[in-house]
Amino acid sequence: MSFSQFELHPDLLKAVQHMGYKEPTPIQQQAIPIAMSGRDLIGCAQTGTGKTAAFALPILHKLHPTRRAQIRALILTPTRELAAQIYEVLQGLTAYTKIYTAAIYGGVGMPPQERALRLGTDVIVATPGRLLDLIKRGIGRFDGLEVLVLDEADRMLDMGFLPDVKRIISHLPSQRQTMLFSATMPAEILQLSGQILQNPATVQIGRQSKPAEGITQSAYPVAQHLKTDLLLTLLEAEAMESVLVFARTKIRTERLARHLKESGHKAALIHGDRTQGQRLAALEGFRERSYRILVATDIAARGLDIDGISHVINYDVPMTPEDYVHRIGRTARAKAIGEALTLVAPGEEEFLSAIQRLTKIEIPRQTVPEFDYHRALKPRPQHDGRRHKRFNGRAKRRNAYAAY
Ligand code: AMP
C-alpha cells in the first residue's frame, strides 16, 4: 500500500515523501481513511507505530489549502517533549503548505505562545497545564475549532491531567471531530471516551501492551547495592552505542548520572524537575551522540522518539507492565532492532513476573561471568519502625528499591 491511495492533498504527499515515509504503517493504514471521513476515532497503539502522522495527515488534509486565521485543530499531549516532537512532525508535514502550527508548553516564556493563540494559529499542540493557564487569562478563541486530538490519554490520566483536559474541552465547540489515542484503556479513559467522542471507530494495532518486534529482552538478577557496578560492567560492551537508562525516581536518576560521569562516561539526564532548557539540551546532546548515555525517569522519557537507541536499560524494574512496554519501546523504533536489559533486585521480582504475565514473554535471565555477585552488602539505612507500620504498603514498595 502507498500513501497516494489515501487521496491526500498532493502538497501533503510531497511532504510525506520528503520525510522518507515510503509506505503507511499499520495504524496509518487503518486510521487515516477513518479520520479523513470525519468520524471520531479511538486509537489503541503501541509507541513507535507512526500514530502522530496517523492523526496529523487527516487534520492537515482538512485544513489545507484554506486559511482562516483561527485555531482549527488542537492536539493535547502529556509532556513538553512529546509536544515538541509532534510539533516537529507537523513542521515536516506542513512544509509545502501555508498552515501555521505552534507548540504550547510550560517551562518556556509565555509571550510567543500567547501570540500564537491570539493570531489564530491553525494547529496548536499543547500540554494541558500551560494551555489552561492561557485560556484562564482569556487568551485564545476556540470557536472555529474543528478537530481535537488527545494523545497518550492514559499517561495524561497517570499524570493527573484529566481535570485540566476536561476543563479545556469545556471551552471547545461540541461540534467537532475528536480522536483519542492511548496505549492502554483504563476505566477512566473509557469513561472519558464515552463522554467526549461520538460514535467512534476503534483502531487497535497489535495486541495491547505487547513490545515491538525487534527488541531482544533480558533480565539481570543482581543485589540492589550492586546495580551501579553491574551497569558499569555492562556498559563496557562496545555494542552499546546509544543507551537510554531508566531509573525510578528523580533522586536515583541524579545519583546514577553522577556516578556514570564520575566513572568517565558521557552521560546526560532528564527528569521532571530539570528546566526546559536542561531537558532540551540533554535530548539534543543524546540525539547528536555527544552523550552516549541518557538517564531518565519514566515521565520525562514518555514517548521520546530518538532514532538509533541501541539499548534500553532498566536500572529499576518499572512497577507497571505498561511502563515496561513504553520504556523498551524507545529502542527498535520504526522497525529497527534493539536490546532491552532489566536489572532485577530480589525485591523487584514480583514486578518482573507481572511484566512477563502481561506481555506473555518469558524474559531470559543473564549473568555476567566476570562480575562478582557476592560482594559484601553495605548496611541499609535505618527506618523508623512507626513509619513502617503506618505506611506499610508504601514502605514495602520503597524497600524493594532501597538503594545501596
Ligand atoms: P510515532 O509513533 O508517531 O512517534 O512515530 C514513530 C517513528 O516512526 C517516527 O520517527 C516517525 O517519523 C516514523 N514514521 C512514522 N510514519 C512512518 C512511515 N510511514 N514510514 C516510516 N517511518 C515512519
Boltz pocket constraint, residues with backbone or C-beta under 6 A from the ligand:
constraints:
  - pocket:
      binder: B
      contacts: [[A, 20], [A, 21], [A, 22], [A, 23], [A, 24], [A, 25], [A, 28], [A, 46], [A, 47], [A, 48], [A, 49], [A, 50], [A, 51], [A, 52], [A, 53], [A, 303], [A, 305], [A, 333], [A, 334]]
      max_distance: 6.0
